[in-house]
Amino acid sequence: VKVVESGEGGDQMTLSVDQRAIKAGDTVFQVHNDAMTEEHEMVLVKLKSPDQKVSILAGKHRVDEQRLKSLGEVSELKPGADGQLKATLVPGSYLLLCNIKGHYEAGMHTVLTVTE
């Protein structure tokens, strides 16, 4: 799955995938930070349901990762850098997000559906 992260501080930020649904099994996420100046990361989380609400830590502007089950992450990607995450996925809904301060709230998240 190709993941592209982009956006600079103060602007809208995006995290996009080249496929919205994939088959269950071994998956490789190829993550590219397309930003000019911002570091980004990608955290992979299994959701309990497709519409599960994600809580933001007040004052920290970050997602409460302790309340979610992280399956791994590509952390601190410098501008223009690439990273990779391998995971074995079972059917369900997954959240891909950047949890650097303020980035989730700026739009850096997407849901991936995994089918049989």
C-alpha positions in Angstrom: 0.0 0.0 0.0 1.5 3.3 -1.0 1.0 6.1 1.6 1.8 9.8 0.8 1.9 12.3 3.6 2.0 16.0 2.8 1.3 19.4 4.4 3.3 22.1 6.1 2.7 23.7 9.5 -0.3 26.0 9.5 -1.7 24.5 6.3 -4.1 21.6 5.7 -2.3 18.3 5.9 -3.1 15.0 4.2 -2.4 11.3 4.5 -3.5 9.4 1.4 -3.4 5.8 0.3 -3.4 4.4 -3.2 -6.1 1.8 -2.3 -9.0 2.2 0.1 -9.6 -1.5 0.5 -7.2 -4.5 0.5 -7.3 -8.2 1.1 -6.3 -9.6 4.5 -2.8 -11.0 5.0 0.8 -9.7 5.0 0.9 -6.1 4.0 3.7 -3.6 3.3 3.1 0.1 3.7 5.5 2.2 1.6 5.3 5.6 3.3 6.6 8.8 1.6 6.8 12.2 3.2 6.0 14.7 0.4 6.4 17.8 2.7 9.0 20.4 2.2 9.8 21.3 5.8 7.6 19.1 8.1 8.4 15.8 9.6 5.5 13.3 9.6 4.9 9.8 10.9 2.4 7.1 10.1 0.8 5.1 12.9 -1.4 2.0 12.0 -4.3 1.3 14.4 -7.0 -1.4 14.2 -10.4 0.1 14.8 -13.2 -1.7 16.8 -15.7 -0.3 14.1 -15.4 1.8 11.0 -17.0 4.8 12.7 -15.1 4.5 16.0 -14.4 7.9 17.6 -10.8 8.7 18.2 -10.0 10.8 21.3 -7.7 13.8 21.2 -5.6 14.5 24.3 -6.7 18.0 25.5 -3.9 20.5 25.4 -1.5 18.1 23.6 -3.3 18.1 20.2 -2.4 14.4 19.7 -4.4 11.2 19.5 -4.4 9.2 22.8 -2.4 6.2 21.4 -2.7 4.3 24.7 -6.5 4.0 24.1 -5.9 2.6 20.6 -4.0 -0.5 19.7 -1.1 0.5 17.5 0.2 -2.2 15.2 3.3 -0.2 14.5 4.5 3.0 13.0 6.9 4.7 10.6 8.2 7.5 12.9 9.9 10.9 12.3 10.1 10.8 8.5 12.2 13.8 7.4 10.9 15.8 4.4 11.3 13.8 1.2 12.1 10.6 3.1 10.6 7.2 2.7 9.8 4.5 5.3 8.2 1.1 5.4 6.0 -0.8 7.8 5.1 -4.5 7.5 2.0 -5.9 9.2 -0.3 -8.9 9.0 -3.8 -7.6 8.8 -7.1 -9.4 9.5 -10.4 -8.2 8.1 -11.7 -5.0 9.6 -11.2 -1.2 9.6 -7.8 0.4 10.2 -6.8 4.0 10.9 -3.6 5.4 9.4 -2.7 8.7 11.1 0.1 11.1 11.8 0.3 11.7 15.5 2.8 14.6 15.6 1.3 17.5 17.5 -1.6 19.0 15.6 -1.3 16.9 12.5 -4.2 14.6 13.1 -6.5 17.6 13.7 -5.1 19.2 10.5 -6.5 16.2 8.5 -3.7 13.6 8.5 -5.7 10.4 8.8 -7.5 8.0 6.6 -9.4 4.7 7.1 -8.4 1.5 5.3 -10.8 -1.4 4.9 -9.4 -5.0 5.0 -11.5 -7.7 3.5 -11.3 -11.5 3.5 
